[in-house]
């Protein structure tokens, strides 16, 4: 039997949230005799949507390390190789021993954790609609390119 995890980490509005709900519905439809499913979430906002859940669910609280590593620009290779030893957030995913984790919110965790993962790219508008500052500024362009290249390499 395969074990597949889903990490819900989206605000409760907008298209990314709707996509998260769609993926959650897909997880609910998996045949339980073939696939063991686990749902992890970090925001209390998800609790209302998971109250009557029959799948295995658990809340993961981010630690000070997992909150700061990105902000202090720790090299990704260093974080991926060491977080499993000291970061409770990372250990929570690793300890589930999933064959695959699904990250539908286009977040950094799809490539930051040393686990088999499937990441989601919602759009590449920074490449096609550069006239919009929220998507096409040079700083935003570089940030998104770095994010997507890491996702392609590790997730």
DRENPA-3360 file (N, C-alpha, C; in nm, 2 decimals, always signed):
BEGIN
1 = XXXXXXXX = +0.08/-0.12/+0.00/+0.00/+0.00/+0.00/+0.09/+0.12/+0.00 ~ +0.05/+0.22/-0.08/+0.13/+0.35/-0.09/+0.07/+0.44/+0.01 ~ +0.16/+0.53/+0.06/+0.12/+0.63/+0.16/+0.14/+0.77/+0.09 ~ +0.04/+0.85/+0.08/+0.05/+0.98/+0.02/+0.00/+1.09/+0.12 ~ +0.08/+1.20/+0.13/+0.04/+1.31/+0.21/+0.01/+1.43/+0.14 ~ -0.08/+1.51/+0.20/-0.13/+1.64/+0.14/-0.10/+1.75/+0.25 ~ -0.03/+1.85/+0.21/-0.01/+1.97/+0.30/-0.09/+2.09/+0.25 ~ -0.18/+2.13/+0.34/-0.27/+2.24/+0.31/-0.21/+2.36/+0.38;
9 = XXXXXXXX = -0.17/+2.46/+0.30/-0.10/+2.58/+0.35/-0.14/+2.70/+0.26 ~ -0.27/+2.73/+0.26/-0.32/+2.84/+0.18/-0.41/+2.92/+0.26 ~ -0.42/+3.05/+0.23/-0.52/+3.13/+0.29/-0.66/+3.09/+0.24 ~ -0.76/+3.12/+0.31/-0.89/+3.07/+0.28/-0.97/+3.17/+0.19 ~ -0.90/+3.20/+0.08/-0.97/+3.28/-0.02/-0.89/+3.26/-0.15 ~ -0.96/+3.29/-0.26/-0.89/+3.29/-0.39/-0.87/+3.16/-0.46 ~ -0.81/+3.17/-0.58/-0.79/+3.05/-0.66/-0.70/+2.94/-0.60 ~ -0.60/+2.98/-0.53/-0.51/+2.88/-0.47/-0.59/+2.80/-0.36;
17 = XXXXXXXX = -0.68/+2.87/-0.29/-0.76/+2.80/-0.19/-0.86/+2.70/-0.26 ~ -0.92/+2.74/-0.37/-1.01/+2.66/-0.44/-0.94/+2.53/-0.50 ~ -0.81/+2.56/-0.54/-0.73/+2.44/-0.59/-0.70/+2.35/-0.48 ~ -0.67/+2.40/-0.36/-0.64/+2.32/-0.24/-0.77/+2.23/-0.21 ~ -0.89/+2.29/-0.21/-1.01/+2.22/-0.19/-1.03/+2.11/-0.29 ~ -1.00/+2.14/-0.42/-1.01/+2.03/-0.52/-0.92/+1.92/-0.50 ~ -0.80/+1.95/-0.46/-0.70/+1.84/-0.43/-0.75/+1.76/-0.31 ~ -0.80/+1.83/-0.21/-0.85/+1.76/-0.09/-0.96/+1.66/-0.13;
25 = XXXXXXXX = -1.05/+1.71/-0.21/-1.16/+1.62/-0.26/-1.10/+1.50/-0.33 ~ -1.00/+1.52/-0.41/-0.94/+1.41/-0.48/-0.88/+1.31/-0.38 ~ -0.82/+1.36/-0.28/-0.76/+1.27/-0.17/-0.87/+1.19/-0.11 ~ -0.99/+1.25/-0.09/-1.10/+1.18/-0.02/-1.15/+1.07/-0.11 ~ -1.13/+1.08/-0.24/-1.18/+0.97/-0.33/-1.08/+0.86/-0.35 ~ -0.96/+0.87/-0.30/-0.86/+0.76/-0.31/-0.92/+0.63/-0.25 ~ -0.90/+0.52/-0.31/-0.94/+0.39/-0.25/-0.86/+0.36/-0.13 ~ -0.92/+0.35/-0.01/-0.85/+0.33/+0.11/-0.77/+0.19/+0.12;
33 = XXXXXXXX = -0.81/+0.10/+0.04/-0.74/-0.03/+0.04/-0.61/-0.03/-0.04 ~ -0.60/+0.08/-0.12/-0.48/+0.09/-0.20/-0.38/+0.21/-0.16 ~ -0.44/+0.31/-0.11/-0.37/+0.43/-0.07/-0.40/+0.48/+0.07 ~ -0.30/+0.49/+0.15/-0.31/+0.54/+0.28/-0.28/+0.69/+0.27 ~ -0.38/+0.77/+0.31/-0.36/+0.92/+0.30/-0.35/+0.99/+0.43 ~ -0.27/+1.09/+0.43/-0.24/+1.17/+0.54/-0.26/+1.32/+0.50 ~ -0.32/+1.40/+0.59/-0.34/+1.54/+0.56/-0.28/+1.62/+0.67 ~ -0.19/+1.71/+0.63/-0.12/+1.80/+0.73/-0.17/+1.94/+0.70;
41 = XXXXXXXX = -0.18/+2.02/+0.80/-0.21/+2.16/+0.78/-0.14/+2.24/+0.89 ~ -0.12/+2.37/+0.86/-0.05/+2.46/+0.96/-0.14/+2.57/+1.01 ~ -0.24/+2.61/+0.93/-0.33/+2.72/+0.97/-0.46/+2.67/+1.04 ~ -0.49/+2.73/+1.14/-0.62/+2.70/+1.21/-0.74/+2.72/+1.12 ~ -0.73/+2.80/+1.02/-0.84/+2.82/+0.93/-0.88/+2.70/+0.86 ~ -0.80/+2.60/+0.85/-0.83/+2.47/+0.78/-0.92/+2.38/+0.87 ~ -0.92/+2.41/+1.00/-0.99/+2.31/+1.09/-1.14/+2.30/+1.06 ~ -1.20/+2.41/+1.02/-1.34/+2.41/+0.98/-1.37/+2.32/+0.86;
49 = XXXXXXXX = -1.27/+2.31/+0.77/-1.29/+2.22/+0.65/-1.25/+2.08/+0.68 ~ -1.18/+2.05/+0.79/-1.14/+1.92/+0.82/-1.21/+1.86/+0.94 ~ -1.31/+1.92/+0.99/-1.38/+1.87/+1.11/-1.43/+1.73/+1.10 ~ -1.50/+1.71/+0.99/-1.56/+1.58/+0.97/-1.48/+1.48/+0.88 ~ -1.35/+1.51/+0.88/-1.26/+1.43/+0.79/-1.24/+1.29/+0.85 ~ -1.25/+1.19/+0.76/-1.23/+1.06/+0.80/-1.08/+1.01/+0.77 ~ -1.01/+1.09/+0.69/-0.87/+1.06/+0.67/-0.78/+1.10/+0.79 ~ -0.66/+1.05/+0.79/-0.57/+1.09/+0.90/-0.52/+1.23/+0.88;
57 = XXXXXXXX = -0.55/+1.31/+0.98/-0.51/+1.45/+0.97/-0.42/+1.49/+1.10 ~ -0.34/+1.59/+1.08/-0.26/+1.64/+1.19/-0.21/+1.78/+1.16 ~ -0.20/+1.86/+1.26/-0.16/+2.00/+1.25/-0.01/+2.00/+1.27 ~ +0.06/+2.08/+1.19/+0.20/+2.10/+1.20/+0.23/+2.25/+1.23 ~ +0.29/+2.27/+1.34/+0.33/+2.41/+1.37/+0.47/+2.44/+1.32 ~ +0.48/+2.55/+1.25/+0.61/+2.59/+1.21/+0.70/+2.63/+1.33 ~ +0.82/+2.60/+1.32/+0.91/+2.63/+1.43/+0.98/+2.76/+1.40 ~ +1.05/+2.81/+1.49/+1.13/+2.94/+1.47/+1.23/+2.91/+1.36;
65 = XXXXXXXX = +1.29/+2.79/+1.35/+1.38/+2.76/+1.24/+1.32/+2.76/+1.11 ~ +1.20/+2.70/+1.09/+1.13/+2.69/+0.97/+1.08/+2.82/+0.92 ~ +1.05/+2.91/+1.01/+1.01/+3.05/+0.98/+1.13/+3.14/+0.93 ~ +1.24/+3.12/+0.99/+1.35/+3.20/+0.97/+1.45/+3.16/+0.86 ~ +1.45/+3.03/+0.83/+1.56/+2.98/+0.74/+1.55/+3.06/+0.60 ~ +1.43/+3.08/+0.55/+1.42/+3.15/+0.43/+1.46/+3.29/+0.44 ~ +1.42/+3.36/+0.55/+1.45/+3.50/+0.57/+1.60/+3.53/+0.58 ~ +1.67/+3.44/+0.64/+1.81/+3.47/+0.66/+1.90/+3.41/+0.55;
73 = XXXXXXXX = +1.83/+3.36/+0.45/+1.89/+3.32/+0.32/+1.99/+3.20/+0.35 ~ +1.95/+3.11/+0.43/+2.03/+2.99/+0.45/+2.04/+2.91/+0.31 ~ +2.15/+2.87/+0.27/+2.16/+2.79/+0.14/+2.06/+2.67/+0.15 ~ +1.99/+2.65/+0.04/+1.89/+2.55/+0.03/+1.95/+2.41/+0.06 ~ +2.07/+2.38/+0.00/+2.13/+2.25/+0.02/+2.16/+2.23/+0.17 ~ +2.20/+2.34/+0.24/+2.23/+2.32/+0.38/+2.10/+2.29/+0.46 ~ +1.99/+2.36/+0.43/+1.87/+2.34/+0.50/+1.82/+2.20/+0.47 ~ +1.82/+2.16/+0.35/+1.77/+2.02/+0.31/+1.85/+1.91/+0.38;
81 = XXXXXXXX = +1.98/+1.93/+0.40/+2.06/+1.83/+0.46/+2.07/+1.83/+0.61 ~ +2.03/+1.94/+0.67/+2.04/+1.95/+0.82/+1.91/+1.96/+0.89 ~ +1.80/+2.01/+0.83/+1.68/+2.04/+0.90/+1.62/+1.91/+0.96 ~ +1.64/+1.80/+0.90/+1.59/+1.67/+0.96/+1.64/+1.64/+1.10 ~ +1.75/+1.70/+1.13/+1.81/+1.67/+1.26/+1.76/+1.76/+1.37 ~ +1.72/+1.89/+1.34/+1.69/+1.98/+1.45/+1.55/+2.05/+1.43 ~ +1.49/+2.04/+1.32/+1.37/+2.12/+1.30/+1.25/+2.03/+1.31 ~ +1.16/+2.06/+1.41/+1.04/+1.98/+1.43/+0.95/+1.98/+1.31;
89 = XXXXXXXX = +0.93/+2.09/+1.25/+0.85/+2.10/+1.13/+0.89/+2.00/+1.02 ~ +1.02/+2.00/+0.99/+1.07/+1.91/+0.89/+1.05/+1.76/+0.93 ~ +1.08/+1.74/+1.06/+1.07/+1.60/+1.11/+0.93/+1.55/+1.10 ~ +0.83/+1.64/+1.12/+0.69/+1.60/+1.11/+0.66/+1.54/+0.98 ~ +0.71/+1.59/+0.87/+0.69/+1.54/+0.74/+0.77/+1.41/+0.72 ~ +0.89/+1.41/+0.76/+0.98/+1.29/+0.74/+0.92/+1.17/+0.82 ~ +0.88/+1.20/+0.94/+0.83/+1.09/+1.03/+0.71/+1.02/+0.97 ~ +0.63/+1.08/+0.89/+0.51/+1.02/+0.83/+0.55/+0.91/+0.73;
97 = XXXXXXXX = +0.67/+0.91/+0.68/+0.72/+0.81/+0.58/+0.63/+0.80/+0.46 ~ +0.59/+0.91/+0.41/+0.50/+0.90/+0.29/+0.59/+0.87/+0.16 ~ +0.53/+0.80/+0.07/+0.59/+0.78/-0.06/+0.59/+0.91/-0.14 ~ +0.49/+0.99/-0.11/+0.48/+1.12/-0.19/+0.41/+1.22/-0.10 ~ +0.45/+1.34/-0.10/+0.38/+1.46/-0.04/+0.33/+1.55/-0.15 ~ +0.21/+1.60/-0.14/+0.16/+1.69/-0.24/+0.14/+1.83/-0.18 ~ +0.20/+1.93/-0.25/+0.19/+2.07/-0.20/+0.12/+2.15/-0.30 ~ -0.01/+2.17/-0.29/-0.09/+2.24/-0.39/-0.09/+2.39/-0.38;
105 = XXXXXXXX = -0.01/+2.45/-0.28/-0.02/+2.60/-0.27/+0.10/+2.67/-0.33 ~ +0.18/+2.60/-0.40/+0.30/+2.67/-0.47/+0.39/+2.73/-0.36 ~ +0.41/+2.66/-0.25/+0.49/+2.72/-0.15/+0.63/+2.66/-0.15 ~ +0.72/+2.71/-0.07/+0.86/+2.67/-0.07/+0.88/+2.53/-0.01 ~ +0.78/+2.47/+0.06/+0.81/+2.35/+0.13/+0.81/+2.23/+0.03 ~ +0.76/+2.25/-0.09/+0.77/+2.14/-0.19/+0.91/+2.10/-0.23 ~ +1.00/+2.20/-0.21/+1.14/+2.17/-0.24/+1.24/+2.19/-0.13 ~ +1.19/+2.24/-0.02/+1.27/+2.27/+0.10/+1.29/+2.15/+0.19;
113 = XXXXXXXX = +1.20/+2.06/+0.19/+1.21/+1.95/+0.28/+1.27/+1.83/+0.20 ~ +1.35/+1.75/+0.27/+1.41/+1.63/+0.21/+1.32/+1.51/+0.20 ~ +1.21/+1.53/+0.13/+1.11/+1.43/+0.11/+1.07/+1.42/-0.03 ~ +1.01/+1.31/-0.08/+0.95/+1.30/-0.21/+0.83/+1.39/-0.22 ~ +0.83/+1.49/-0.31/+0.73/+1.59/-0.32/+0.68/+1.62/-0.46 ~ +0.56/+1.66/-0.47/+0.50/+1.71/-0.59/+0.46/+1.86/-0.56 ~ +0.52/+1.95/-0.63/+0.49/+2.09/-0.62/+0.39/+2.14/-0.72 ~ +0.33/+2.26/-0.70/+0.24/+2.31/-0.80/+0.29/+2.45/-0.84;
121 = XXXXXXXX = +0.28/+2.47/-0.97/+0.31/+2.60/-1.03/+0.18/+2.66/-1.08 ~ +0.13/+2.76/-1.02/+0.00/+2.81/-1.05/+0.00/+2.90/-1.18 ~ +0.11/+2.97/-1.19/+0.12/+3.06/-1.31/+0.27/+3.10/-1.33 ~ +0.29/+3.14/-1.46/+0.42/+3.19/-1.49/+0.41/+3.33/-1.55 ~ +0.32/+3.41/-1.50/+0.28/+3.54/-1.55/+0.40/+3.64/-1.55 ~ +0.49/+3.61/-1.46/+0.61/+3.70/-1.45/+0.69/+3.70/-1.58 ~ +0.67/+3.59/-1.66/+0.74/+3.58/-1.79/+0.66/+3.64/-1.90 ~ +0.52/+3.64/-1.89/+0.44/+3.67/-2.00/+0.37/+3.81/-1.99;
129 = XXXXXXXX = +0.35/+3.86/-1.87/+0.28/+3.98/-1.84/+0.37/+4.07/-1.76 ~ +0.49/+4.11/-1.81/+0.59/+4.19/-1.74/+0.54/+4.33/-1.71 ~ +0.43/+4.38/-1.78/+0.39/+4.51/-1.76/+0.32/+4.53/-1.62 ~ +0.29/+4.42/-1.55/+0.23/+4.43/-1.42/+0.33/+4.43/-1.32 ~ +0.35/+4.53/-1.23/+0.46/+4.53/-1.13/+0.46/+4.42/-1.04 ~ +0.33/+4.37/-1.00/+0.33/+4.26/-0.90/+0.38/+4.13/-0.96 ~ +0.39/+4.12/-1.09/+0.44/+4.00/-1.15/+0.57/+4.02/-1.24 ~ +0.59/+4.14/-1.28/+0.70/+4.16/-1.38/+0.82/+4.25/-1.34;
137 = XXXXXXXX = +0.82/+4.30/-1.21/+0.93/+4.38/-1.17/+1.06/+4.29/-1.18 ~ +1.17/+4.35/-1.19/+1.30/+4.27/-1.20/+1.32/+4.18/-1.07 ~ +1.29/+4.24/-0.96/+1.30/+4.17/-0.83/+1.21/+4.05/-0.82 ~ +1.08/+4.08/-0.86/+0.98/+3.97/-0.86/+1.01/+3.86/-0.96 ~ +1.06/+3.90/-1.08/+1.10/+3.81/-1.18/+1.21/+3.71/-1.13 ~ +1.31/+3.77/-1.07/+1.42/+3.69/-1.02/+1.38/+3.60/-0.91 ~ +1.29/+3.65/-0.82/+1.24/+3.57/-0.71/+1.16/+3.45/-0.76 ~ +1.07/+3.47/-0.85/+0.99/+3.37/-0.91/+1.07/+3.27/-0.99;
145 = XXXXXXXX = +1.17/+3.31/-1.06/+1.25/+3.22/-1.14/+1.33/+3.13/-1.05 ~ +1.38/+3.18/-0.94/+1.46/+3.11/-0.84/+1.36/+3.00/-0.78 ~ +1.24/+3.04/-0.74/+1.14/+2.96/-0.68/+1.11/+2.84/-0.77 ~ +1.08/+2.87/-0.90/+1.04/+2.77/-0.99/+1.15/+2.68/-1.03 ~ +1.27/+2.73/-1.04/+1.39/+2.64/-1.07/+1.41/+2.55/-0.96 ~ +1.40/+2.59/-0.84/+1.42/+2.50/-0.72/+1.31/+2.40/-0.72 ~ +1.19/+2.44/-0.75/+1.08/+2.34/-0.75/+1.10/+2.23/-0.86 ~ +1.15/+2.27/-0.98/+1.18/+2.18/-1.08/+1.29/+2.09/-1.05;
153 = XXX = +1.39/+2.13/-0.97/+1.50/+2.05/-0.94/+1.47/+1.95/-0.83 ~ +1.40/+2.00/-0.72/+1.39/+1.91/-0.61/+1.25/+1.85/-0.59 ~ +1.14/+1.91/-0.64/+1.01/+1.85/-0.61/+0.98/+1.75/-0.72;
% end
